[in-house]
Amino acid sequence: MEYNINEILKTLQIIKINNNNYKLLDKNTNKQFNINTPICYLPFGLENYKYGNKINYNIKLELNDTYFENFIIDFEDTIIKILNNINKKEYIKDSQIIFSKKYNNKLKVKIKSIYNKIITKVKDTNDIEISIFDICKLSNIKVNISPNIYINNNKLITKWSANLIKFA
């Protein structure tokens, strides 16, 4: 799979939603920008965490593909440079990559939901839709992900969300 940051930037449009949030759209389709990951190992399965009264879900993709990991790092660095220039500020990158010297790095990916309804789709190896709760640890998956940009004080976070998870 080809991850060319310069080609992607040609079709990327950064839309300010409010002072703290930006959405990235594909100029050609006017839809949210998304990319497909290579096959990734899922060491922990589906994880949940409480945010206020709400339970959110995420997965941590093991980044065993150096090319894809470098693309994510370059993408985050490029977005921060663009927004530093647009907003005339110096943001600090707060990556969603969990770096580890002992293990492979992992990318934290949020499971999408609206009003407590999960909208991320999950498909098995036969392309049949299954429940998000069928995601188990030690699986190999491919994920279609989209970035959203959040600014918290002077930290800029590129949060990745899963549109589609497919077992490989």
C-alpha positions in Angstrom: 0.0 0.0 0.0 1.3 3.5 -0.9 1.2 6.2 1.7 2.5 9.3 0.0 2.1 12.3 2.2 2.7 14.8 -0.6 0.0 13.3 -2.8 -2.4 13.2 0.1 -1.8 16.8 1.0 -2.8 17.8 -2.6 -6.3 16.5 -1.9 -6.6 17.4 1.8 -8.7 20.3 3.1 -8.6 21.4 6.7 -11.9 22.6 8.0 -12.1 24.5 11.3 -15.2 23.2 13.3 -14.6 25.4 16.3 -11.6 26.9 18.2 -10.4 23.4 19.3 -11.5 21.1 16.5 -10.6 20.5 12.9 -11.9 18.1 10.4 -9.9 16.8 7.4 -11.8 16.4 4.2 -10.9 15.0 0.8 -11.2 17.9 -1.7 -12.3 15.5 -4.5 -15.2 13.9 -2.6 -15.9 16.5 0.1 -16.0 13.5 2.5 -13.9 12.9 5.6 -10.4 11.9 4.7 -9.6 8.3 5.4 -6.8 5.7 4.8 -6.5 2.0 5.1 -4.0 0.5 7.4 -1.9 -2.5 6.5 -2.7 -5.7 8.4 -2.1 -4.9 12.0 -1.9 -7.1 15.1 -4.3 -6.4 17.9 -2.6 -7.5 21.1 -5.3 -6.4 23.5 -8.7 -6.5 21.7 -11.4 -4.0 22.4 -10.8 -1.7 25.3 -13.2 0.7 27.0 -12.8 3.8 29.2 -15.2 6.1 30.9 -15.5 9.7 29.8 -18.0 11.5 32.0 -21.2 9.4 31.9 -20.2 7.8 28.6 -18.3 4.6 27.9 -16.0 4.9 24.9 -14.1 2.2 23.1 -10.8 2.0 21.4 -8.3 -0.5 20.0 -4.5 -0.3 19.9 -3.0 -1.4 16.6 0.5 -2.8 16.9 2.7 -0.9 14.4 4.8 -3.7 12.9 5.0 -2.0 9.5 7.7 0.7 9.8 6.6 2.3 6.5 3.0 2.9 7.9 4.3 4.0 11.3 6.6 6.6 9.6 3.6 7.7 7.5 1.5 8.4 10.7 4.4 10.3 12.3 5.0 12.3 9.1 1.3 13.0 8.8 1.0 14.2 12.4 4.1 16.4 12.0 2.8 17.9 8.7 -0.6 18.7 10.1 1.0 20.4 13.1 3.2 22.5 10.8 0.2 23.6 8.7 -1.8 24.6 11.8 1.1 26.3 13.4 1.4 28.4 10.2 -2.4 29.0 9.9 -2.9 30.0 13.6 0.5 31.6 14.1 1.1 29.4 17.1 3.6 26.8 18.2 1.6 23.7 19.1 3.2 20.7 20.8 2.4 17.4 19.2 0.6 14.9 21.4 0.7 11.7 19.3 -1.7 8.9 19.5 1.2 6.5 19.0 2.2 4.8 22.2 5.9 4.5 21.9 7.7 1.6 23.7 11.4 0.5 23.8 10.4 -3.0 24.9 7.5 -3.8 22.6 6.3 -2.6 19.1 4.7 0.8 19.1 0.9 1.0 19.0 -1.5 3.4 17.4 -4.6 4.2 19.6 -7.7 4.2 17.4 -11.1 5.3 18.7 -14.3 3.4 17.9 -16.8 5.9 16.5 -20.1 6.4 18.2 -22.9 8.9 18.1 -25.3 9.3 21.1 -24.0 6.0 22.6 -24.6 4.1 19.3 -21.5 2.6 17.8 -21.2 3.4 14.2 -17.8 1.8 13.4 -18.5 -1.3 11.2 -16.8 -4.6 11.8 -16.6 -7.4 9.3 -15.2 -10.9 9.6 -12.9 -12.7 7.1 -16.0 -13.6 5.0 -17.0 -9.9 4.8 -20.0 -10.5 7.0 -20.8 -7.7 9.5 -20.3 -8.7 13.1 -20.5 -6.9 16.4 -17.8 -4.6 17.7 -17.8 -6.9 20.8 -16.6 -9.8 18.6 -13.2 -8.1 18.4 -10.8 -10.2 20.4 -7.2 -9.9 21.4 -4.5 -11.5 19.3 -6.3 -10.8 16.0 -5.0 -9.6 12.7 -7.1 -6.8 11.3 -7.1 -4.0 8.6 -8.7 -0.8 9.6 -10.1 2.2 7.6 -9.2 5.2 9.8 -9.9 8.9 9.7 -8.1 11.7 11.6 -9.6 14.5 13.6 -7.5 17.3 15.0 -8.0 18.5 18.6 -6.3 21.4 20.3 -6.1 21.3 24.1 -4.2 24.4 25.4 -1.0 24.3 23.3 -1.2 20.5 22.5 -2.3 19.4 19.1 -3.7 15.8 19.0 -4.4 13.9 15.8 -7.0 11.4 17.0 -7.6 8.5 14.7 -11.1 6.9 14.5 -12.1 3.6 12.9 -14.7 3.6 10.2 -14.4 0.0 9.3 -12.5 -2.9 11.0 -12.0 -6.0 8.9 -10.5 -9.2 10.1 -7.6 -10.4 8.0 
